[in-house]
Amino acid sequence: MAGEGLTGSRIRERRSVAGLRQAELARMLGISASYLNLIEHNRRRIGGKLLLDIARALGVEPSTLTIGAEAAQIATLREAAMRANLAAEEVQRADELAGRFPAWAEVLAAGHRRISTLERTVETLTDRLAHDPQLAASVHELLSTAASIRSTASILADEPDLDAEWRERFHGNLNEDSRRLAESSRALVGYLDAGQGNEEGASSPQEEVEAFLAENDYLFPALEAGEDGIDAILGSADSLRSKGARSIAQGMLGQIAQDAARVPLSRLRDTLGDSPPDPVALARTLEAPVVMILRRLASLPELNAGLVVCDRAGSLLFRKATRGFVIPRYGSACPLWPLFSVLSDPGRVDFTPLVQLGRGRAGFACYATAETVGAPAYNAPPLVQATMLLLPRPEFEEETTDGTCVEVGSNCRVCPRKACPGRREPSILSEGL
């Protein structure tokens, strides 16, 4: 039921809250009780003076009756319903629930938002604990030092007649190992504390570059317009602390500058118009490679698109997240992503309607293609990179697995899909999220 058709339900709810009987309100309005009954059951449209009179009699703003719950609240309720695997007709009744029982609707929506936040935290921490190389090295250092201290202490305790010179030497080892343990513990705590802020907790050059790109919303207007050079942008980038990060960022900015020179965003917008993005058609019209069109479309803020790039080994080289599609920060991604299927056939362009499972069901139109990079050489295998563009398509969220949409995850540890042919390790979501 559309939100505009629930005015009667909201009138009935507000009348009940005000403690008025239907006949009393009808008398106050100068209409029959039977007519008011038809209005309250959404069988008569209402507007104009009568709506204003009803709002005045109930002591509310007219917009409260015509608009009701916020669209964001209704969207949250629908998301919660889809995660609970309710039937499609029940999902569509979320606006009716919000209109008739606004307080209960807010309780449910707030609970769903809280659960989603907690699940996101669990996913991030689990992924990090399982795959963060610096964390693994730090824990290994702690365990090794603790084992050394335990071994030395055991010798001192079990050998009461130990020579004084050796006893002194073991005491020195204990002092040195305990100091190292304290320093390693402080370093680990500092790393974990810094990691709570994502960007500030960058532990690799690639993460520094991702933080830098996120700070600039993946868009560099001065570079697009040819006003500033790459060196000027890097010179003001405080988040790029390491030499490796600056080298990676320089390459990415160079790619953006080349793309902007060949396909300016203004020309892309004019060509795109109001039509849904069609990368292949755009590539033909603009006479540019499809992979370049994918990168350019990801630069348009209004599309809210995501972009992922990987090399032939499957390592993710570039991540631009979009709402609803989780890209793992550590560890490997879902092998069912179209990003990986095109690696074996450079030049092929795949279009895949897909739904990512996890905290909910998010639908996307996915375009993927691969290209060879670098100069050709004799007897050398070509280096291949794959690029995947993700355009949000909410209508895909309600599609089933009848072949219309492909269901994928983020990575195996946090994917609820059962009997998946690509699963590499058990999921921590035994019941699914």
LUMKOLLUM-272058 format. One record per residue (C-alpha): x negated, y negated, z negated; residue number from 1. Coordinates in steps of 0.1 Angstrom, whole numbers, plus 2048, in hexadecimal, padded with zeros to 3 digits. Example, Ala and Ser with C-alpha at 12.3 -4.5 7.8 and 13.67 -1.06 7.14 Angstrom:
2
((785 82D 7B2) 1)
((777 80B 7B9) 2)
END
This chain:
433
((800 800 800) 1)
((7F1 7DF 80A) 2)
((7E9 7C6 7EE) 3)
((801 7AC 7FC) 4)
((81E 7C4 7F9) 5)
((819 7C9 7D3) 6)
((827 7A7 7C8) 7)
((846 7B8 7BB) 8)
((832 7D0 7A6) 9)
((81E 7B3 797) 10)
((83E 7A1 78F) 11)
((84C 7C0 77D) 12)
((82C 7C4 769) 13)
((82B 79F 75F) 14)
((84F 7A0 755) 15)
((849 7BE 73F) 16)
((82C 7AC 72F) 17)
((841 78D 729) 18)
((85C 7A3 718) 19)
((878 799 730) 20)
((893 7B0 73D) 21)
((89A 7B1 762) 22)
((8BC 7A1 75D) 23)
((8AE 785 748) 24)
((894 77B 762) 25)
((8AE 77D 77E) 26)
((8C4 766 76A) 27)
((8A7 74D 765) 28)
((8A1 74E 78B) 29)
((8C5 74B 795) 30)
((8C5 76C 7A9) 31)
((8D6 78D 7A4) 32)
((8C6 7A9 790) 33)
((8C9 7C1 7AD) 34)
((8B6 7A9 7C4) 35)
((89A 7A6 7AA) 36)
((899 7CB 7A7) 37)
((893 7CE 7CD) 38)
((877 7B4 7CA) 39)
((866 7C6 7AD) 40)
((866 7E7 7C0) 41)
((855 7D6 7DE) 42)
((874 7DA 7F4) 43)
((878 7B5 7FB) 44)
((85D 79D 805) 45)
((85B 77D 7F0) 46)
((84B 75B 7F4) 47)
((852 736 7F3) 48)
((867 726 7D8) 49)
((873 747 7C9) 50)
((84F 752 7C4) 51)
((847 731 7B3) 52)
((865 734 79D) 53)
((85C 757 792) 54)
((838 74D 78A) 55)
((845 730 776) 56)
((85E 746 763) 57)
((843 75F 75B) 58)
((829 745 752) 59)
((80F 750 76C) 60)
((7FE 741 78B) 61)
((810 74B 7AB) 62)
((7EE 759 7B8) 63)
((7EF 772 79B) 64)
((80E 782 7AB) 65)
((804 780 7CF) 66)
((7DF 789 7CD) 67)
((7DE 79E 7AD) 68)
((7BD 7AF 7A5) 69)
((79D 7A4 7B5) 70)
((793 7B7 7D5) 71)
((773 7C2 7C4) 72)
((787 7D3 7A9) 73)
((79C 7E5 7C2) 74)
((77D 7F0 7D5) 75)
((76E 7FD 7B5) 76)
((78E 811 7AD) 77)
((78E 820 7D0) 78)
((76A 82A 7CD) 79)
((771 83B 7AB) 80)
((78E 84D 7BB) 81)
((779 85A 7D8) 82)
((75E 866 7C0) 83)
((779 879 7AE) 84)
((783 889 7CF) 85)
((7A7 87C 7CE) 86)
((7BC 87F 7EC) 87)
((7BB 862 805) 88)
((7DE 857 7FD) 89)
((7D5 855 7D8) 90)
((7B6 840 7E1) 91)
((7CC 827 7F3) 92)
((7E1 822 7D4) 93)
((7C5 811 7C2) 94)
((7D3 7EF 7CA) 95)
((7F5 7FA 7BC) 96)
((7E4 804 79B) 97)
((7D2 7E3 79A) 98)
((7F2 7D0 7A0) 99)
((808 7E3 787) 100)
((7EF 7E9 76B) 101)
((7D4 7CF 76E) 102)
((7C5 7D5 74C) 103)
((7C2 7FB 750) 104)
((7B4 7F5 773) 105)
((799 7DF 765) 106)
((790 7F9 74A) 107)
((78D 814 765) 108)
((778 7FD 77C) 109)
((761 7F2 760) 110)
((75C 817 756) 111)
((754 820 779) 112)
((73B 804 77D) 113)
((72A 80D 75C) 114)
((727 832 766) 115)
((718 828 788) 116)
((6FE 812 777) 117)
((6F4 82E 760) 118)
((6F2 847 77C) 119)
((6DD 830 790) 120)
((6C5 82D 772) 121)
((6C4 853 76E) 122)
((6BC 857 793) 123)
((6A0 83E 793) 124)
((68F 84B 774) 125)
((692 86F 77E) 126)
((683 868 7A0) 127)
((668 854 790) 128)
((65F 86E 776) 129)
((65E 889 790) 130)
((64A 878 7AB) 131)
((638 858 79F) 132)
((613 860 7A5) 133)
((606 846 78C) 134)
((61E 852 771) 135)
((613 876 778) 136)
((5EE 86C 776) 137)
((5F4 859 755) 138)
((606 876 745) 139)
((5EA 88E 750) 140)
((5D0 876 740) 141)
((5E4 876 720) 142)
((5E8 89B 71F) 143)
((5C3 8A1 727) 144)
((5B8 889 70C) 145)
((5CF 898 6F2) 146)
((5C3 8BB 6FA) 147)
((59F 8AF 6F6) 148)
((5A7 8A0 6D4) 149)
((5B9 8C0 6C9) 150)
((59B 8D6 6D4) 151)
((582 8C0 6C1) 152)
((598 8BF 6A2) 153)
((59C 8E4 6A3) 154)
((577 8EA 6A3) 155)
((572 8D3 685) 156)
((58D 8E4 672) 157)
((583 907 679) 158)
((55E 903 674) 159)
((557 8F7 650) 160)
((532 8FF 653) 161)
((52D 8EB 672) 162)
((50A 8DB 675) 163)
((50B 8B6 66B) 164)
((4FD 8AA 68C) 165)
((518 8BD 69F) 166)
((533 8B1 687) 167)
((529 88D 68D) 168)
((529 893 6B2) 169)
((54C 8A2 6B1) 170)
((557 884 69B) 171)
((54A 86D 6B6) 172)
((55D 881 6D1) 173)
((57D 87D 6BC) 174)
((578 858 6B9) 175)
((572 854 6DE) 176)
((58F 86A 6E9) 177)
((5A7 859 6D1) 178)
((59D 837 6DE) 179)
((5A3 843 702) 180)
((5C5 852 6F8) 181)
((5CF 831 6E9) 182)
((5C5 81D 708) 183)
((5D6 836 71F) 184)
((5F6 834 70A) 185)
((5F6 80E 70B) 186)
((5F1 80F 731) 187)
((60D 828 736) 188)
((625 813 720) 189)
((61C 7F4 733) 190)
((621 805 755) 191)
((643 812 74A) 192)
((64E 7F0 73C) 193)
((643 7DF 75D) 194)
((655 7F9 771) 195)
((677 7EF 762) 196)
((676 7D1 77A) 197)
((672 7E4 79A) 198)
((65E 7CA 7AD) 199)
((648 7C1 790) 200)
((641 7E5 78A) 201)
((633 7EB 7AC) 202)
((619 807 7A9) 203)
((60D 809 7CD) 204)
((605 7F1 7EA) 205)
((625 7FC 7FC) 206)
((63A 7F3 7DE) 207)
((62A 7D1 7DC) 208)
((634 7CC 801) 209)
((657 7D7 7FA) 210)
((65A 7BF 7DD) 211)
((64D 7A3 7F4) 212)
((666 7AB 80F) 213)
((683 7AD 7F6) 214)
((679 78B 7E7) 215)
((67D 77C 80A) 216)
((69D 790 812) 217)
((68A 7A0 82F) 218)
((68D 780 843) 219)
((672 767 84B) 220)
((682 749 85C) 221)
((662 736 860) 222)
((652 754 872) 223)
((671 759 887) 224)
((670 735 892) 225)
((64A 736 898) 226)
((644 71A 87F) 227)
((62D 72C 866) 228)
((612 746 86D) 229)
((60E 767 85B) 230)
((5F0 75A 847) 231)
((605 73E 839) 232)
((620 756 82E) 233)
((607 76E 81E) 234)
((5F6 751 80D) 235)
((615 748 7F9) 236)
((61E 76C 7F1) 237)
((616 771 7CC) 238)
((626 794 7CB) 239)
((60B 7A1 7E3) 240)
((5EF 7A7 7C9) 241)
((5DA 7C2 7D9) 242)
((5C6 7C2 7F9) 243)
((5D9 7E0 806) 244)
((5FA 7D0 801) 245)
((5EF 7B1 815) 246)
((5E3 7C7 831) 247)
((604 7D9 833) 248)
((618 7B9 831) 249)
((603 7A9 84C) 250)
((60B 7C6 864) 251)
((630 7C3 85C) 252)
((631 79D 860) 253)
((61F 7A2 881) 254)
((63A 7BA 88C) 255)
((655 7A1 882) 256)
((644 785 896) 257)
((642 79B 8B5) 258)
((666 7A5 8B2) 259)
((671 781 8AC) 260)
((65E 775 8CB) 261)
((66F 78F 8E1) 262)
((692 790 8D2) 263)
((699 771 8BE) 264)
((6B5 775 8A4) 265)
((6C9 759 8B4) 266)
((6C9 76B 8D5) 267)
((6D2 78B 8C4) 268)
((6EF 77B 8B3) 269)
((6FC 76C 8D4) 270)
((6F9 78D 8E5) 271)
((70A 7A0 8C9) 272)
((727 788 8C5) 273)
((744 797 8B1) 274)
((73F 7BA 8BF) 275)
((732 7D6 8A9) 276)
((70D 7DC 8AD) 277)
((704 7F4 8CA) 278)
((6DE 7F7 8C9) 279)
((6DB 808 8EB) 280)
((6F1 7EE 8FD) 281)
((6DE 7D2 8EC) 282)
((6BD 7E1 8F6) 283)
((6C8 7E2 91A) 284)
((6D6 7BE 91A) 285)
((6B8 7AF 908) 286)
((69F 7C5 91A) 287)
((68E 7D1 8FA) 288)
((686 7F3 8EB) 289)
((6A1 802 8D6) 290)
((68A 804 8B8) 291)
((685 7DF 8BA) 292)
((6AA 7D9 8BB) 293)
((6AE 7EE 89C) 294)
((695 7D9 889) 295)
((6A5 7B9 896) 296)
((6C8 7C4 88B) 297)
((6BA 7CC 868) 298)
((6AE 7A8 866) 299)
((6D1 799 86A) 300)
((6DD 792 847) 301)
((702 793 851) 302)
((700 7B8 85A) 303)
((6F3 7C3 838) 304)
((6E1 7DE 84B) 305)
((6C7 7F6 83D) 306)
((6A7 801 84F) 307)
((68F 81E 848) 308)
((66F 826 85B) 309)
((65A 846 857) 310)
((63B 855 868) 311)
((637 877 877) 312)
((62F 885 854) 313)
((650 87A 847) 314)
((642 85F 830) 315)
((658 841 82C) 316)
((645 822 839) 317)
((661 809 836) 318)
((680 806 821) 319)
((69C 7ED 823) 320)
((6B8 7F8 80D) 321)
((6DD 7F1 813) 322)
((6F9 7F4 7FA) 323)
((703 818 7F6) 324)
((6E5 829 806) 325)
((6CB 834 7EE) 326)
((6A7 836 7FB) 327)
((690 848 7E3) 328)
((673 834 7D6) 329)
((65F 852 7CD) 330)
((65E 875 7DC) 331)
((66D 881 7FC) 332)
((68E 877 80C) 333)
((6AB 88D 817) 334)
((69F 8A2 835) 335)
((6C2 89F 844) 336)
((6BD 87A 84D) 337)
((6BE 874 872) 338)
((69E 861 86D) 339)
((68B 882 86C) 340)
((69D 894 888) 341)
((692 87B 8A3) 342)
((66D 87F 89A) 343)
((66A 89D 8B1) 344)
((679 88B 8CF) 345)
((66C 867 8D3) 346)
((682 851 8E8) 347)
((6A2 863 8DF) 348)
((6BC 84D 8CE) 349)
((6D4 85D 8B6) 350)
((6F4 850 8A8) 351)
((701 861 88A) 352)
((71F 858 874) 353)
((714 862 852) 354)
((71E 861 82D) 355)
((704 861 811) 356)
((70D 874 7F2) 357)
((703 86B 7CF) 358)
((714 852 7B8) 359)
((730 850 7D2) 360)
((736 854 7F7) 361)
((728 838 80D) 362)
((72E 838 832) 363)
((716 82C 84D) 364)
((711 82A 872) 365)
((6EE 837 876) 366)
((6D7 831 894) 367)
((6B5 842 896) 368)
((69A 844 8AF) 369)
((674 84B 8B0) 370)
((657 83C 8C4) 371)
((633 843 8C9) 372)
((61B 82A 8BA) 373)
((5F7 822 8C1) 374)
((5E3 825 8E0) 375)
((5E2 846 8F3) 376)
((5C3 85B 8F1) 377)
((5B7 87C 900) 378)
((5BE 89C 8EC) 379)
((5CE 889 8D0) 380)
((5F1 88F 8C3) 381)
((607 870 8C7) 382)
((60F 85D 8A7) 383)
((635 85A 8A3) 384)
((64A 843 88D) 385)
((670 847 889) 386)
((687 82A 881) 387)
((6AB 82D 873) 388)
((6C4 811 871) 389)
((6E1 813 858) 390)
((701 7FE 85E) 391)
((71B 800 842) 392)
((73B 810 84F) 393)
((754 815 831) 394)
((76D 828 847) 395)
((754 845 848) 396)
((756 849 823) 397)
((777 85B 826) 398)
((76C 872 842) 399)
((768 897 83A) 400)
((74D 8B0 844) 401)
((761 8BC 863) 402)
((745 8B0 87A) 403)
((74F 88C 87B) 404)
((736 880 861) 405)
((715 88F 855) 406)
((711 891 82F) 407)
((6EE 889 822) 408)
((6DE 881 801) 409)
((6C1 86A 7F5) 410)
((6AB 886 7EA) 411)
((6B0 8AA 7DC) 412)
((6AD 8A2 7B7) 413)
((6CB 88A 7B7) 414)
((6E0 899 7D3) 415)
((701 8AA 7C8) 416)
((706 8BD 7E9) 417)
((709 8E2 7E4) 418)
((6FB 8FD 7FB) 419)
((6E7 8E4 80E) 420)
((6CF 8F4 828) 421)
((6B5 8D9 823) 422)
((6B3 8DB 7FD) 423)
((68F 8DE 7F0) 424)
((695 8DC 7CA) 425)
((6B2 8DF 7B2) 426)
((6C7 8C0 7AC) 427)
((6CA 8B2 789) 428)
((6EE 8AB 791) 429)
((6FC 8CD 789) 430)
((71F 8C0 789) 431)
((719 8A5 7A3) 432)
((71C 87F 79E) 433)
END
